[in-house]
Amino acid sequence: MLTKIIATIGPNSESPEKLLALFKAGVNIIRINFSHASYEQFIRIKKFIDQYNKDSEDKVRIMLDLQGPRIRVGIMPEGGILMHTDELYNFTYSRKPYVKEGDVIPIDNLDLCLDIKKGEVLFLCNGAIELKVEAVKNKIISARVINGGVLNSRKAINVPDTNIKKGGMTAKDLKDAAFGIKHETDFIALSFVQTASDVLRLRKMLGKKSKIKIVSKIERGIALRNIDKIISVSDVIMVARGDLGIETPIEELPIIQKNLVRHTHWHDKPVIIATQVMTSMIKNSHPTRAEISDIANAVFDGADMIMLSDETAVGDYPVEAVKVLKKVINRTEANIYKTNIIN
């Protein structure tokens, strides 16, 4: 099997029994997501992997995935607020909760008001709510609703057209990356990459002799403008379809995915396809036919790795999801190379 499988580890998959079952099912790389994970969890899992690698011909690698500079709204009323089309809302950095109608909506990023400009868009709630900026004055962003919806506490904000000048690694990311270096992780995944300089900052931190590979996650629309330089200084590219599908028109996502795979290979670098690979298997023991086709098409396009996220971290069928993924990869590769030998 040429296409490798990455599995994200979480509450439903971190026990030694589940980890061993995942390895035997075909997992090649374990991902620890530091948006949620703890240092104790990483050490515990890496210790198990190191012991497994000593006793097995198959070698499992580990990836530390940095949280990155995610921007979120603050505390909203219970049940959220209903944002209607054409209504004007104000946003600013604040730790105070939104209490009553007319309040400024709090956000957790101090500098967004310095970076965002009139005419640029804000997406809330994974793209369900869209607003267009009409003015930025006195650290307050005024934006009018284009597509409305219910806004709840701590929902993510995406700004696809905005260059976040203090993007790249946060203070938490720097601390987590230093931890990963100390504990000899195999990969560090860099979230919300915007430019090559974001990658080079981590590269400098690793040092020239480091064997740790940098995975640049392409999930910002603005990264596509700088993609050649980003790929050239990265070791691996991840097509992170979750946020990328918010920051670019949804109908463009399949085309962007194919172009990124082709472009990354042109630079002779490997590429990962990630996010919503088999979302239905979070709660169901079988995937949809569309998900199977999506996996096969990723293999046909030349994906070097395919990553499972919630399917293995919090899903009810983590091992079954890996088995299905391996089966589809094997069958598709057999078709590509016109062989009846399936490993």
C-alpha positions in Angstrom: 0.0 0.0 0.0 1.6 3.3 -1.2 -1.0 5.7 0.3 -0.4 6.0 4.0 -3.1 6.4 6.7 -3.0 9.1 9.4 -5.3 8.7 12.4 -6.1 11.4 15.0 -6.1 10.1 18.5 -8.7 11.2 21.1 -10.9 10.0 23.9 -12.2 7.0 21.8 -8.9 5.8 20.6 -6.1 6.5 23.1 -6.2 3.3 25.2 -3.4 0.8 24.5 -5.9 -1.7 23.2 -7.4 0.7 20.7 -4.0 2.0 19.6 -2.8 -1.5 19.0 -6.0 -2.3 17.0 -5.5 0.9 14.9 -1.9 -0.1 14.1 -2.9 -3.6 13.1 -5.7 -2.1 11.0 -3.2 -0.2 8.9 -2.4 3.2 10.6 1.0 4.5 9.6 1.0 7.9 11.4 -0.7 9.0 14.7 -1.8 12.6 14.9 -2.0 14.4 18.3 -4.1 17.6 17.9 -2.8 20.2 20.3 -6.0 22.2 20.0 -7.2 19.6 22.6 -4.3 17.4 23.6 -2.1 17.5 26.7 1.6 16.9 27.1 0.8 13.9 29.4 -1.3 12.4 26.6 1.4 12.9 24.0 4.1 11.3 26.2 1.9 8.4 27.1 1.0 7.7 23.4 4.6 8.2 22.2 5.9 5.8 24.8 3.4 3.1 23.5 4.4 3.8 19.9 8.1 3.6 20.7 7.6 0.2 22.3 5.5 -1.0 19.4 8.2 0.0 16.9 10.8 -1.9 18.9 8.7 -5.1 18.7 7.3 -4.8 15.2 8.6 -4.6 11.6 6.0 -2.0 10.9 7.0 1.5 12.1 4.3 4.0 13.3 5.2 7.7 13.2 3.8 10.5 15.3 2.6 14.0 14.3 2.2 16.9 16.7 -0.4 19.3 15.2 -0.2 22.9 16.5 -3.4 24.8 17.2 -2.4 27.9 15.3 -3.9 31.4 15.5 -7.6 30.5 15.5 -9.9 33.6 16.0 -13.2 33.1 17.9 -16.1 35.1 19.1 -16.5 35.4 22.9 -19.4 34.5 25.2 -22.8 34.9 23.7 -26.2 34.5 25.4 -27.5 31.0 26.0 -29.0 29.8 22.7 -27.0 32.4 20.8 -28.3 35.4 18.8 -30.1 35.3 15.5 -28.3 37.4 12.9 -30.6 38.6 10.1 -29.6 39.4 6.6 -28.9 43.2 6.1 -28.4 43.8 9.9 -25.3 45.7 11.0 -23.1 44.2 13.8 -20.1 45.5 15.6 -17.1 43.4 16.7 -14.2 44.2 18.9 -11.6 42.6 21.2 -13.2 42.1 24.6 -13.4 39.6 27.4 -16.9 40.8 28.4 -19.9 38.7 27.3 -22.5 39.8 24.9 -25.5 40.5 27.1 -28.2 42.4 25.3 -29.2 43.4 21.8 -27.0 46.2 20.4 -23.9 45.1 22.4 -20.6 44.8 20.5 -19.8 41.2 19.8 -16.6 40.2 21.6 -13.8 38.5 19.8 -10.5 37.1 21.2 -8.1 38.6 18.8 -6.7 42.0 19.7 -5.2 42.8 16.2 -8.0 41.8 13.8 -9.2 45.4 13.7 -5.7 46.5 12.5 -5.6 43.9 9.7 -9.1 43.6 8.3 -10.3 46.2 5.7 -13.5 47.6 4.4 -15.0 45.3 1.7 -13.4 42.1 3.2 -15.7 39.3 4.5 -16.2 37.6 7.8 -17.4 34.0 8.0 -18.8 32.7 11.3 -20.0 29.2 12.4 -18.0 27.2 9.8 -19.2 29.5 7.0 -22.9 29.4 7.8 -23.0 33.1 8.5 -21.4 35.6 6.2 -20.8 39.4 6.8 -19.1 42.1 4.8 -17.0 44.8 6.5 -18.4 48.3 6.0 -16.1 50.2 8.4 -13.2 49.8 10.9 -13.0 52.7 13.4 -11.7 53.0 17.0 -10.9 49.3 17.1 -14.5 48.4 16.2 -15.2 46.3 13.1 -18.7 47.1 11.6 -20.0 44.4 9.2 -23.3 43.8 7.5 -24.9 40.4 7.3 -25.1 38.8 3.9 -26.2 35.4 5.0 -27.7 35.1 8.5 -27.9 32.4 11.1 -27.6 31.7 14.8 -24.3 32.8 16.4 -23.3 30.9 19.6 -20.4 31.2 22.0 -16.8 30.5 21.0 -17.6 30.0 17.3 -14.7 30.4 14.9 -14.1 33.4 12.7 -12.7 33.0 9.2 -11.4 36.0 7.2 -10.2 34.6 3.9 -9.2 37.9 2.3 -7.3 39.3 5.3 -3.6 39.1 5.9 -3.2 38.5 9.6 0.1 40.2 10.3 0.6 38.5 13.6 -0.3 35.1 12.1 1.9 32.1 12.2 2.8 30.5 15.6 1.2 31.8 18.8 2.9 31.7 22.2 1.1 28.4 22.8 2.4 27.0 19.5 6.0 28.0 20.3 5.7 26.2 23.6 4.1 23.2 22.1 6.6 23.0 19.2 9.5 23.2 21.8 7.9 20.3 23.6 7.6 18.3 20.3 11.3 18.9 19.5 12.3 17.8 23.0 10.3 14.6 22.8 11.4 13.8 19.2 8.1 13.9 17.3 8.4 12.8 13.7 6.2 15.6 12.2 5.1 19.1 13.4 1.9 20.3 11.6 1.7 24.1 11.2 -1.8 25.5 11.2 -3.2 28.4 9.3 0.0 29.0 7.2 -0.2 32.2 5.3 3.3 32.7 3.8 6.7 31.0 3.6 7.9 33.1 6.5 5.5 31.3 8.8 7.2 28.0 7.8 10.7 29.4 8.0 10.1 30.6 11.6 9.5 27.0 12.6 12.3 25.7 10.4 14.7 28.1 12.3 13.4 26.8 15.6 14.0 23.2 14.6 17.6 23.8 13.5 19.6 22.5 10.5 20.2 19.1 12.0 16.6 18.3 12.9 15.0 15.3 11.3 11.5 16.5 12.2 9.4 17.2 9.1 7.2 20.3 8.8 3.7 19.8 7.5 2.2 23.0 6.2 -1.6 23.0 6.5 -3.2 24.8 3.6 -6.5 26.1 5.2 -6.4 29.8 4.5 -7.5 31.3 1.3 -4.6 33.8 1.4 -2.1 30.9 1.4 -3.1 30.0 -2.1 -1.6 33.3 -3.3 1.7 32.3 -1.8 1.5 28.5 -2.5 4.8 28.1 -4.5 6.9 29.6 -1.8 5.1 27.8 0.9 5.5 24.4 -0.7 9.2 25.0 -1.5 10.1 25.6 2.2 7.8 22.8 3.6 8.4 19.0 3.8 4.8 18.0 3.5 1.6 19.8 2.4 -1.8 19.1 4.0 -5.0 20.0 2.1 -7.0 20.9 5.2 -10.5 20.9 3.6 -12.4 22.1 6.6 -11.3 25.7 6.9 -10.2 25.8 3.3 -13.7 25.0 2.3 -14.9 28.0 4.3 -12.3 30.4 3.1 -12.8 29.6 -0.6 -16.1 29.1 -2.5 -17.3 25.5 -1.8 -17.7 24.7 -5.4 -14.0 25.5 -6.0 -12.7 23.1 -3.3 -12.4 20.0 -5.5 -10.5 21.9 -8.1 -8.2 23.5 -5.5 -7.6 20.0 -4.0 -6.6 18.5 -7.3 -4.4 21.5 -8.2 -2.7 21.4 -4.8 -1.9 17.7 -5.1 -0.5 18.2 -8.6 1.4 21.3 -7.6 2.9 19.8 -4.5 4.1 16.8 -6.6 5.6 19.2 -9.1 7.8 20.4 -6.2 8.5 16.7 -5.4 6.9 16.9 -2.0 4.2 14.6 -0.5 0.7 15.7 0.2 -2.0 14.8 2.7 -5.8 15.0 2.1 -7.6 15.7 5.3 -11.0 16.6 6.9 -14.4 14.9 6.5 -13.0 11.8 4.9 -15.7 9.6 6.4 -17.7 11.9 8.7 -20.6 9.5 8.6 -18.5 6.9 10.4 -18.4 9.1 13.5 -21.8 7.6 14.4 -22.3 4.9 11.8 -20.5 1.6 11.3 -20.5 2.1 7.5 -19.5 5.1 5.3 -21.6 6.6 2.5 -21.0 5.8 -1.1 -19.9 9.4 -1.7 -17.2 9.1 1.0 -15.9 6.0 -0.6 -15.7 7.7 -4.0 -14.0 10.7 -2.4 -11.3 8.5 -0.9 -10.7 6.7 -4.2 -10.5 9.9 -6.1 -7.9 11.2 -3.7 -5.8 8.1 -4.4 -6.4 8.5 -8.2 -5.1 12.1 -7.9 -2.0 10.9 -6.2 -2.5 11.6 -2.5 0.4 10.3 -0.5 -1.5 10.2 2.8 -5.1 10.4 3.9 -6.0 11.6 7.4 -8.9 10.7 9.6 -9.9 13.2 12.3 -13.1 12.9 14.3 -13.6 9.5 12.8 -10.9 8.1 15.0 -10.6 10.7 17.8 -14.2 10.8 19.0 -16.0 8.5 16.7 -17.8 5.3 17.7 -16.0 3.2 15.1 -12.3 4.2 14.9 -10.9 0.8 14.0 -13.6 0.1 11.5 -13.0 3.5 9.8 -9.3 2.6 9.3 -10.2 -0.8 7.9 -12.6 0.7 5.4 -10.0 3.4 4.4 -7.3 0.8 3.9 -9.6 -1.5 1.9 -10.6 1.4 -0.5 -6.9 2.5 -0.8 -5.8 -1.0 -1.7 -8.5 -1.6 -4.3 -7.9 1.8 -5.9 -4.1 1.3 -6.0 -4.6 -2.2 -7.5 -6.7 -0.6 -10.3 -4.1 2.1 -10.9 -1.2 -0.3 -11.2 -3.2 -3.1 -12.8 -2.3 -5.7 -10.3 -4.2 -8.3 -8.4 -1.8 -8.2 -5.5 -3.4 -6.3 -2.6 -1.3 -6.0 0.6 
